[in-house]
Amino acid sequence: MSLFSGLIIVHIVSGTCCLVMGAVALLARKRRGKHTVWGEAYHATYVILFLSALFTSILHWQQDAYLFYIDLFSYGLALLGYLSRKIRWKDWLKTHIAGMAGSYIALITAIFVVNQPHIPGMNKIPALVFWFLPTIVGTPLIFRTASRYTKPRKLTKTNVSS
């Protein structure tokens, strides 16, 4: 087995695990316990997914260079969401929700785009649809979730004048 084939296997397995772990973390009650345990596992597995995608895109640079940049962006979202929870900077919860959910949208997009040509019925739909559909569906859900779990800022004389 070649290095590339081995990396593809690692990538498929880690991507599948991320899909399941991310779904469990997203659907779990947002507090310590199930949500945080599955969220930690999701991030750790996303690191493996990120590294496997990074190396496979480098090994096949001529045809997969664009995947290198998509990979950086996707993992950047996961890392942003993860670090915002760990560091807890101002408005960390909104950033956590957007980053983690955004990385999950990127994951779903990648799965759709890669598999769409091989699935009967889906292969009749233009591929461009699958590049944008997860974002179109997921973005309003991110905003809804962020508004549900974050408190609106009260208007005060200080933040009205700035």
TANOR-V606902 format. One record per residue. N is the residue number from 1. RES is the residue in three letters. SS is DSSP state (hx for helix, st for strand, lp for the rest). PHI is phi in degrees with one decimal (* if undefined). D_CENTER is the distance of its C-alpha to the mean C-alpha in Angstrom with 1 decimal. Layout:
BEGIN
n=N res=RES ss=SS phi=PHI d_center=D_CENTER
n=N res=RES ss=SS phi=PHI d_center=D_CENTER
END
This chain:
BEGIN
n=1 res=MET ss=lp phi=* d_center=29.4
n=2 res=SER ss=lp phi=-80.7 d_center=28.2
n=3 res=LEU ss=hx phi=-58.5 d_center=25.6
n=4 res=PHE ss=hx phi=-59.7 d_center=23.4
n=5 res=SER ss=hx phi=-62.0 d_center=23.8
n=6 res=GLY ss=hx phi=-62.6 d_center=23.0
n=7 res=LEU ss=hx phi=-65.5 d_center=19.8
n=8 res=ILE ss=hx phi=-63.8 d_center=18.8
n=9 res=ILE ss=hx phi=-63.0 d_center=19.6
n=10 res=VAL ss=hx phi=-59.1 d_center=17.6
n=11 res=HIS ss=hx phi=-65.1 d_center=14.6
n=12 res=ILE ss=hx phi=-65.2 d_center=15.2
n=13 res=VAL ss=hx phi=-64.4 d_center=15.9
n=14 res=SER ss=hx phi=-67.4 d_center=12.9
n=15 res=GLY ss=hx phi=-64.4 d_center=10.6
n=16 res=THR ss=hx phi=-64.5 d_center=12.7
n=17 res=CYS ss=hx phi=-62.5 d_center=12.7
n=18 res=CYS ss=hx phi=-61.0 d_center=8.9
n=19 res=LEU ss=hx phi=-59.0 d_center=9.3
n=20 res=VAL ss=hx phi=-71.2 d_center=12.3
n=21 res=MET ss=hx phi=-62.0 d_center=11.5
n=22 res=GLY ss=hx phi=-63.4 d_center=8.4
n=23 res=ALA ss=hx phi=-63.4 d_center=10.9
n=24 res=VAL ss=hx phi=-63.0 d_center=13.6
n=25 res=ALA ss=hx phi=-63.7 d_center=12.1
n=26 res=LEU ss=hx phi=-66.3 d_center=11.3
n=27 res=LEU ss=hx phi=-88.6 d_center=14.8
n=28 res=ALA ss=lp phi=-74.0 d_center=16.7
n=29 res=ARG ss=lp phi=-60.3 d_center=18.9
n=30 res=LYS ss=lp phi=-83.7 d_center=17.6
n=31 res=ARG ss=lp phi=-162.3 d_center=19.9
n=32 res=ARG ss=lp phi=-59.5 d_center=20.7
n=33 res=GLY ss=lp phi=120.1 d_center=20.8
n=34 res=LYS ss=hx phi=-54.3 d_center=18.7
n=35 res=HIS ss=hx phi=-60.9 d_center=15.7
n=36 res=THR ss=hx phi=-73.7 d_center=15.9
n=37 res=VAL ss=hx phi=-63.6 d_center=16.9
n=38 res=TRP ss=hx phi=-69.8 d_center=14.0
n=39 res=GLY ss=hx phi=-65.0 d_center=11.5
n=40 res=GLU ss=hx phi=-62.7 d_center=13.3
n=41 res=ALA ss=hx phi=-64.2 d_center=13.3
n=42 res=TYR ss=hx phi=-59.0 d_center=9.6
n=43 res=HIS ss=hx phi=-64.7 d_center=9.4
n=44 res=ALA ss=hx phi=-60.9 d_center=12.5
n=45 res=THR ss=hx phi=-72.0 d_center=11.5
n=46 res=TYR ss=hx phi=-64.8 d_center=8.3
n=47 res=VAL ss=hx phi=-61.2 d_center=11.2
n=48 res=ILE ss=hx phi=-63.4 d_center=13.2
n=49 res=LEU ss=hx phi=-59.2 d_center=10.9
n=50 res=PHE ss=hx phi=-58.9 d_center=10.6
n=51 res=LEU ss=hx phi=-65.0 d_center=14.4
n=52 res=SER ss=hx phi=-65.3 d_center=15.3
n=53 res=ALA ss=hx phi=-67.6 d_center=13.7
n=54 res=LEU ss=hx phi=-59.7 d_center=15.4
n=55 res=PHE ss=hx phi=-70.0 d_center=18.7
n=56 res=THR ss=hx phi=-67.1 d_center=18.8
n=57 res=SER ss=hx phi=-67.9 d_center=18.3
n=58 res=ILE ss=hx phi=-69.0 d_center=21.0
n=59 res=LEU ss=hx phi=-63.8 d_center=23.3
n=60 res=HIS ss=lp phi=-119.4 d_center=23.2
n=61 res=TRP ss=hx phi=-55.6 d_center=23.0
n=62 res=GLN ss=hx phi=-56.2 d_center=25.3
n=63 res=GLN ss=hx phi=-99.2 d_center=23.2
n=64 res=ASP ss=hx phi=-121.5 d_center=19.6
n=65 res=ALA ss=hx phi=-56.7 d_center=19.7
n=66 res=TYR ss=hx phi=-60.9 d_center=17.3
n=67 res=LEU ss=hx phi=-67.1 d_center=14.6
n=68 res=PHE ss=hx phi=-57.7 d_center=15.2
n=69 res=TYR ss=hx phi=-73.0 d_center=14.2
n=70 res=ILE ss=hx phi=-63.6 d_center=11.1
n=71 res=ASP ss=hx phi=-62.0 d_center=10.1
n=72 res=LEU ss=hx phi=-59.0 d_center=11.2
n=73 res=PHE ss=hx phi=-64.6 d_center=9.3
n=74 res=SER ss=hx phi=-62.6 d_center=5.8
n=75 res=TYR ss=hx phi=-69.1 d_center=7.0
n=76 res=GLY ss=hx phi=-56.6 d_center=8.8
n=77 res=LEU ss=hx phi=-64.2 d_center=6.4
n=78 res=ALA ss=hx phi=-62.5 d_center=5.7
n=79 res=LEU ss=hx phi=-66.0 d_center=9.4
n=80 res=LEU ss=hx phi=-60.4 d_center=10.4
n=81 res=GLY ss=hx phi=-63.3 d_center=9.3
n=82 res=TYR ss=hx phi=-66.3 d_center=11.0
n=83 res=LEU ss=hx phi=-66.7 d_center=14.0
n=84 res=SER ss=hx phi=-62.2 d_center=14.6
n=85 res=ARG ss=hx phi=-72.3 d_center=15.3
n=86 res=LYS ss=hx phi=-72.7 d_center=17.4
n=87 res=ILE ss=hx phi=-86.5 d_center=19.3
n=88 res=ARG ss=lp phi=59.2 d_center=19.6
n=89 res=TRP ss=lp phi=-74.7 d_center=20.5
n=90 res=LYS ss=lp phi=-56.0 d_center=21.8
n=91 res=ASP ss=lp phi=56.0 d_center=19.5
n=92 res=TRP ss=hx phi=-60.4 d_center=17.0
n=93 res=LEU ss=hx phi=-66.4 d_center=16.0
n=94 res=LYS ss=hx phi=-61.7 d_center=14.9
n=95 res=THR ss=hx phi=-66.5 d_center=12.9
n=96 res=HIS ss=hx phi=-60.7 d_center=11.4
n=97 res=ILE ss=hx phi=-62.2 d_center=10.5
n=98 res=ALA ss=hx phi=-64.7 d_center=9.3
n=99 res=GLY ss=hx phi=-67.4 d_center=7.1
n=100 res=MET ss=hx phi=-68.4 d_center=5.6
n=101 res=ALA ss=hx phi=-67.8 d_center=5.7
n=102 res=GLY ss=hx phi=-62.6 d_center=4.6
n=103 res=SER ss=hx phi=-67.4 d_center=1.3
n=104 res=TYR ss=hx phi=-69.6 d_center=2.9
n=105 res=ILE ss=hx phi=-61.8 d_center=5.1
n=106 res=ALA ss=hx phi=-61.3 d_center=4.7
n=107 res=LEU ss=hx phi=-62.2 d_center=5.2
n=108 res=ILE ss=hx phi=-62.9 d_center=7.8
n=109 res=THR ss=hx phi=-58.9 d_center=9.2
n=110 res=ALA ss=hx phi=-61.3 d_center=9.9
n=111 res=ILE ss=hx phi=-63.1 d_center=11.5
n=112 res=PHE ss=hx phi=-61.9 d_center=13.5
n=113 res=VAL ss=hx phi=-63.8 d_center=14.6
n=114 res=VAL ss=hx phi=-72.0 d_center=15.8
n=115 res=ASN ss=hx phi=-93.7 d_center=17.4
n=116 res=GLN ss=hx phi=-53.1 d_center=18.8
n=117 res=PRO ss=hx phi=-66.1 d_center=22.0
n=118 res=HIS ss=hx phi=-101.1 d_center=22.9
n=119 res=ILE ss=lp phi=-106.8 d_center=22.8
n=120 res=PRO ss=lp phi=-56.0 d_center=26.0
n=121 res=GLY ss=lp phi=93.6 d_center=25.7
n=122 res=MET ss=hx phi=-67.5 d_center=22.3
n=123 res=ASN ss=hx phi=-72.4 d_center=23.9
n=124 res=LYS ss=hx phi=-90.8 d_center=26.2
n=125 res=ILE ss=lp phi=-89.9 d_center=23.6
n=126 res=PRO ss=lp phi=-56.5 d_center=22.9
n=127 res=ALA ss=hx phi=-57.3 d_center=19.8
n=128 res=LEU ss=hx phi=-58.8 d_center=19.0
n=129 res=VAL ss=hx phi=-57.6 d_center=18.3
n=130 res=PHE ss=hx phi=-76.5 d_center=15.3
n=131 res=TRP ss=hx phi=-74.4 d_center=13.9
n=132 res=PHE ss=hx phi=-111.1 d_center=14.2
n=133 res=LEU ss=hx phi=-56.1 d_center=14.4
n=134 res=PRO ss=hx phi=-60.2 d_center=10.9
n=135 res=THR ss=hx phi=-70.4 d_center=10.8
n=136 res=ILE ss=hx phi=-63.1 d_center=14.4
n=137 res=VAL ss=hx phi=-77.8 d_center=13.9
n=138 res=GLY ss=hx phi=-76.0 d_center=10.8
n=139 res=THR ss=hx phi=-60.6 d_center=12.0
n=140 res=PRO ss=hx phi=-60.8 d_center=15.2
n=141 res=LEU ss=hx phi=-67.8 d_center=13.7
n=142 res=ILE ss=hx phi=-63.0 d_center=11.8
n=143 res=PHE ss=hx phi=-61.9 d_center=15.3
n=144 res=ARG ss=hx phi=-63.8 d_center=17.1
n=145 res=THR ss=hx phi=-65.2 d_center=15.4
n=146 res=ALA ss=hx phi=-61.4 d_center=15.8
n=147 res=SER ss=hx phi=-70.5 d_center=19.4
n=148 res=ARG ss=hx phi=-71.7 d_center=20.0
n=149 res=TYR ss=hx phi=-100.9 d_center=19.2
n=150 res=THR ss=lp phi=-119.2 d_center=20.4
n=151 res=LYS ss=lp phi=-87.6 d_center=24.1
n=152 res=PRO ss=lp phi=-67.6 d_center=25.3
n=153 res=ARG ss=lp phi=-73.7 d_center=27.2
n=154 res=LYS ss=lp phi=-77.6 d_center=31.0
n=155 res=LEU ss=lp phi=-74.7 d_center=33.0
n=156 res=THR ss=lp phi=-125.9 d_center=35.4
n=157 res=LYS ss=hx phi=-58.5 d_center=37.9
n=158 res=THR ss=hx phi=-67.4 d_center=35.9
n=159 res=ASN ss=hx phi=-85.0 d_center=32.6
n=160 res=VAL ss=hx phi=-78.3 d_center=34.4
n=161 res=SER ss=hx phi=-80.4 d_center=36.4
n=162 res=SER ss=lp phi=-94.0 d_center=33.6
END
